[in-house]
Amino acid sequence: MKSLSYNTQILRSRFLKSTRSFLEESGFLEVDTPCFKPVVGMEPYLDPFFVSSPGGKETGYLITSPEYSLKQSLANGLERIYEITHTFRSGEEGSPYHSAEFLMLELYAKNWNDKDLRDFCKGYFKRLGFDFSELQAADFLTRDSSYEEISVEDMIKAHTKRGLSRKELIETIFDHKLTSAKEDELVTWQYEDLFFLVFLNLVEPRLGDKIVFLYDYPPECAALAKIENGKAKRFEIYWSGLELANAFWELTDPKEQRRRFTEEQMLRERLGKEKFPIDEDFLSSLESGNFPDSSGISFGLDRIFMRLIGGNGLKGMSPYYG
């Protein structure tokens, strides 16, 4: 890894200061949670780093996200919180936009729904535009016309002329020859695998140069989001086709959350991956009845900084790349 240039380090410091200032002015409290934990997230498609002391007496994982810890803080009575922390994901190499270690901003706000959070995110990006008025991206960030909000279903239909049912996704996959798998194989696939095969090949590359908020995902892709009117109340943010953030209007039902965790454990087993124990401390924060109606989001700060200063990859933009 080469060190960042003098000017890049100055800009990166200003970027983090601007981010913290905006959050603090918006009433958010900065908190600090562990990067090393005995239990990690359940996501089937994320792989954490296992670490051990030399003698093996102390073992655990580097976090892929501070999500569970921050939600426990929210259940303890804090109403608007954020953390800027180092996160770690194995298998992220080989792309100019991925690194095994990266800087994440994660925040939660009590009594916000997903729409409230989208509005807040626009305010954050516009603040960056004002604070970095000397950069080419500044004018873009401060214009309302630079932002687009569209449901996932409408975006899929715009590019495939079909909807989100399992049958329609399989038809789209065959039409566009997205896999060599036969139809009798595809019908056994996880819904998420069908969805993301279509999304990553036919939608993500065509999102354009705007900052796009994709909201209302299929319920099968809910993860930790609540479901209302048959839609998973989550959204993702893309800038010029690059994913920057992932957000949920948070699930608060502990029974439903345990069910989803159990399904994710089973999926990890089917994928031949390590089966992690359920984080009972996190579930107990939901079962306590103190976890509020809230929304949360995680931002990849290295990617936002890269787009802000006009980079085409993390090389030279992030101290963790390479």
C-alpha positions in Angstrom: 0.0 0.0 0.0 1.3 3.4 -1.0 0.5 6.4 1.3 -1.9 9.0 0.0 -0.7 12.2 -1.5 -0.4 15.3 0.6 -3.4 17.0 -1.1 -5.6 13.8 -0.9 -4.9 13.5 2.9 -5.9 17.1 3.4 -9.1 16.7 1.4 -9.9 13.4 3.3 -9.5 15.1 6.6 -11.8 18.0 5.5 -14.3 15.4 4.2 -14.5 13.6 7.6 -14.7 16.9 9.4 -17.6 18.1 7.1 -19.4 14.8 7.7 -19.1 15.0 11.5 -20.1 18.6 11.5 -23.3 17.9 9.5 -24.2 15.1 11.8 -23.6 17.0 15.0 -25.5 20.0 13.7 -28.4 17.6 12.9 -28.5 16.4 16.6 -26.6 13.1 16.2 -24.3 11.8 19.0 -21.1 10.1 18.0 -20.7 6.7 19.8 -18.0 4.1 19.9 -18.5 0.3 19.7 -16.2 -2.7 19.4 -14.5 -3.7 16.1 -13.6 -7.2 17.6 -16.6 -9.3 18.6 -17.3 -13.0 19.5 -20.5 -12.9 17.3 -20.8 -11.2 13.9 -23.6 -10.4 11.4 -25.6 -13.2 9.8 -25.5 -12.0 6.2 -25.1 -15.1 4.0 -23.0 -13.3 1.3 -20.6 -11.5 3.6 -17.6 -13.2 5.1 -15.8 -11.8 8.2 -12.2 -12.1 9.3 -11.6 -14.6 12.1 -8.8 -13.5 14.4 -7.0 -15.2 17.3 -4.4 -14.4 19.9 -1.1 -16.3 19.4 -2.0 -18.9 22.0 -5.6 -19.2 20.8 -7.1 -18.2 24.2 -8.8 -15.2 22.7 -10.8 -15.6 19.4 -13.4 -13.6 17.6 -14.2 -11.7 14.4 -13.6 -8.3 13.0 -16.9 -6.6 12.4 -18.4 -6.3 8.9 -20.7 -3.6 10.3 -21.3 -2.0 13.7 -25.1 -2.5 13.2 -26.0 -4.7 16.1 -24.0 -2.8 18.6 -25.5 0.6 17.5 -29.0 -0.8 17.7 -28.4 -1.9 21.2 -27.4 1.7 22.0 -30.6 2.9 20.4 -32.5 0.4 22.7 -30.8 2.0 25.7 -32.5 5.3 25.1 -30.3 7.2 22.6 -32.3 8.8 19.8 -29.9 9.9 17.1 -26.5 8.2 17.0 -23.7 7.6 14.5 -20.3 5.9 14.3 -17.5 6.2 11.9 -15.6 3.0 12.2 -13.2 0.6 10.4 -15.0 -2.5 9.0 -13.6 -5.6 7.4 -14.9 -8.0 4.8 -13.1 -11.0 3.3 -13.2 -11.7 -0.4 -13.6 -8.0 -1.4 -10.4 -7.9 -3.4 -10.1 -7.8 -7.2 -12.2 -4.7 -7.8 -11.2 -1.0 -7.9 -14.1 -0.3 -5.6 -13.5 -2.9 -2.9 -11.0 -3.3 -0.1 -10.8 -5.8 2.8 -10.7 -2.9 5.3 -12.8 0.2 4.7 -14.3 3.2 6.6 -18.0 3.1 7.3 -20.4 5.7 8.6 -23.5 4.1 10.2 -26.3 6.1 11.8 -29.7 5.6 13.3 -32.6 8.0 14.1 -35.6 7.4 16.3 -39.0 8.1 14.8 -37.7 8.4 11.2 -39.1 6.3 8.4 -37.3 5.5 5.2 -38.5 8.6 3.4 -37.3 10.8 6.3 -33.9 9.2 6.0 -33.7 9.7 2.2 -34.4 13.4 2.7 -31.6 13.6 5.3 -29.2 11.8 3.0 -29.8 14.4 0.3 -29.1 17.1 2.8 -25.8 15.4 3.6 -24.7 15.2 0.0 -25.7 18.9 -0.6 -23.7 19.9 2.4 -20.6 18.2 0.9 -21.3 20.2 -2.2 -21.3 23.5 -0.3 -18.2 22.6 1.8 -16.2 21.5 -1.3 -17.3 24.3 -3.6 -13.9 24.3 -5.3 -14.4 20.8 -6.6 -16.1 19.9 -9.9 -18.6 17.7 -8.1 -19.9 20.6 -6.0 -22.3 22.1 -8.5 -23.7 18.6 -9.2 -24.3 17.8 -5.5 -26.1 21.1 -4.8 -28.6 20.7 -7.7 -32.0 19.1 -7.0 -32.0 17.7 -10.5 -29.0 15.5 -9.6 -31.2 13.3 -7.4 -33.7 10.6 -8.4 -35.9 8.4 -6.2 -37.5 5.4 -7.8 -38.8 2.1 -6.6 -36.9 -1.1 -7.4 -40.0 -2.5 -9.2 -40.3 0.5 -11.5 -36.6 0.4 -12.2 -36.6 -3.3 -13.0 -39.7 -2.9 -15.3 -38.0 0.1 -17.1 -35.1 -2.1 -18.1 -36.6 -5.6 -18.5 -40.3 -4.9 -19.3 -41.2 -7.4 -16.6 -41.9 -7.4 -12.9 -40.4 -9.0 -9.8 -42.2 -12.4 -9.5 -40.0 -15.5 -9.5 -41.5 -16.5 -12.8 -40.8 -13.1 -14.4 -37.2 -13.0 -13.1 -36.5 -16.5 -14.6 -38.0 -15.4 -18.0 -35.8 -12.3 -17.9 -32.7 -14.4 -17.1 -33.4 -16.7 -20.1 -34.2 -13.8 -22.5 -30.9 -12.1 -21.7 -28.9 -15.3 -21.4 -27.6 -14.3 -18.0 -26.7 -17.9 -17.0 -26.0 -21.2 -18.5 -28.2 -22.9 -15.9 -31.2 -24.8 -17.1 -34.8 -23.9 -16.1 -35.1 -26.9 -13.8 -32.1 -25.6 -12.0 -33.3 -22.0 -11.8 -36.5 -22.9 -10.1 -34.5 -24.2 -7.2 -32.5 -21.0 -6.7 -33.0 -18.6 -3.8 -35.2 -15.7 -4.8 -32.4 -13.3 -3.9 -30.0 -15.0 -6.3 -32.5 -14.6 -9.2 -33.2 -11.0 -8.3 -29.6 -9.9 -8.0 -28.6 -11.8 -11.2 -31.1 -9.6 -13.0 -30.3 -6.4 -11.0 -26.5 -6.6 -11.3 -26.5 -7.3 -15.0 -29.5 -5.3 -16.4 -30.1 -2.5 -13.9 -27.0 -1.4 -12.0 -24.9 -0.7 -15.1 -27.7 1.5 -16.5 -28.4 3.7 -13.5 -26.7 6.7 -15.1 -24.8 9.6 -13.6 -27.3 10.8 -11.0 -27.5 10.0 -7.3 -30.2 7.4 -7.4 -32.2 6.3 -4.4 -33.7 2.8 -5.1 -36.4 2.0 -2.6 -39.1 -0.6 -1.8 -37.4 -3.9 -2.3 -39.1 -7.3 -2.7 -40.0 -8.8 0.7 -37.6 -11.7 0.1 -34.7 -9.1 0.2 -35.9 -7.5 3.4 -32.8 -8.4 5.5 -33.3 -6.3 8.7 -36.0 -4.0 7.2 -39.7 -4.1 8.1 -42.3 -5.1 5.5 -45.3 -2.9 4.7 -47.9 -3.4 2.0 -45.8 -6.2 0.5 -42.6 -4.1 0.2 -39.4 -4.3 2.2 -38.9 -0.7 3.5 -35.2 -0.3 2.6 -33.3 1.6 0.0 -29.8 1.8 -1.5 -28.0 4.9 -2.9 -26.0 4.9 -6.1 -23.8 7.6 -7.6 -22.9 7.1 -11.2 -23.8 3.4 -10.9 -21.7 2.8 -7.8 -23.4 1.7 -4.6 -22.7 4.1 -1.7 -25.2 3.2 1.0 -27.7 0.7 2.3 -30.6 1.7 4.5 -33.5 0.1 6.5 -36.7 1.3 8.1 -35.8 -1.1 10.9 -37.6 -4.3 11.8 -38.7 -4.2 15.5 -40.4 -7.6 15.8 -38.1 -10.0 17.7 -39.9 -13.1 16.6 -39.7 -12.2 12.9 -36.0 -11.2 13.4 -35.2 -14.6 14.9 -37.0 -16.3 12.1 -34.9 -14.4 9.5 -31.7 -15.1 11.4 -32.5 -18.8 11.4 -33.2 -18.8 7.6 -29.8 -17.0 7.1 -28.1 -19.6 9.2 -29.6 -22.4 7.0 -28.6 -20.5 3.8 -25.0 -20.2 5.0 -24.9 -23.9 5.6 -26.3 -24.6 2.1 -23.6 -22.3 0.7 -20.9 -24.3 2.5 -20.1 -21.4 4.8 -19.5 -21.2 8.5 -22.7 -21.1 10.5 -22.6 -18.3 13.0 -24.5 -18.3 16.3 -27.4 -15.9 16.6 -26.5 -12.7 18.4 -28.7 -13.1 21.5 -27.6 -9.8 23.0 -29.0 -8.0 19.9 -32.2 -10.0 20.0 -32.7 -9.3 23.6 -32.6 -5.6 22.8 -35.6 -6.1 20.5 -37.3 -8.4 23.0 -37.0 -5.7 25.8 -39.6 -3.6 24.1 -37.3 -0.6 24.3 -36.1 -0.7 20.7 -37.8 2.3 19.0 -39.4 2.8 15.6 -36.3 4.0 13.7 -34.4 4.0 10.5 -30.7 3.4 9.9 -28.1 3.6 7.1 -24.5 2.6 6.4 -22.4 4.6 4.0 -19.1 3.5 2.4 -17.1 6.7 3.1 -14.2 5.8 0.9 -16.5 5.5 -2.1 -18.2 8.8 -1.3 -14.9 10.6 -1.0 -13.7 9.0 -4.2 -16.7 10.3 -6.1 -16.5 13.7 -4.4 -13.0 14.3 -5.7 -13.4 12.7 -9.0 -11.6 9.5 -8.6 -12.2 6.4 -10.8 -11.2 3.8 -8.1 -10.1 3.6 -4.5 -6.4 3.4 -5.4 -4.9 6.7 -4.2 -8.2 7.7 -2.6 -8.3 5.3 0.4 -5.4 4.3 2.7 -6.9 0.8 3.0 -6.8 -0.1 -0.7 -3.9 -2.1 -2.2 
